[in-house]
C-alpha cells in the first residue's frame, strides 16, 4: 500500500479524480469537502473502487498518484558536459555515415570537406 500522502484521493488537489459511473458527488461535511458515491449511497472509497480513474492518467495500479510522486521526488540535474559529449559522439557517427555513403559513390571524403 502506498504512503498516505501519495495516495490518490477523490478530493484531488489537481482536480483529476473521476468516476466512470458518473456517481461522484461532493458534499460539505463539518466545513470539509467530502466525496460521496451516489451509486452505493456511501462515502467514496477512492482508488480502491473499480470505477475510479484519473483524467490526467496519473493513477498508478497501486493507488499512488503519479503527479504527487513527481512533486515529492527531486528532478534529476542535467549535466551540460554530458549533453555536449553526446552531441559530439552523434556528430562523429553522422560524419562517418556520410563518409561511407560518399565512398560508395566514389568520392574521397577529404575532397568534400
Secondary structure, 3 states (H helix, E strand, C coil): CCCCCCECCCCCCCCCEEECCCCEEEEEECCEEEEEECCCCEECCHHHCCCEEECCCCECCCCEEHHHHHHHCCCCCCCHHHHHHHHHHHHHHHHHHHHHHHHHHCCCHHHHC
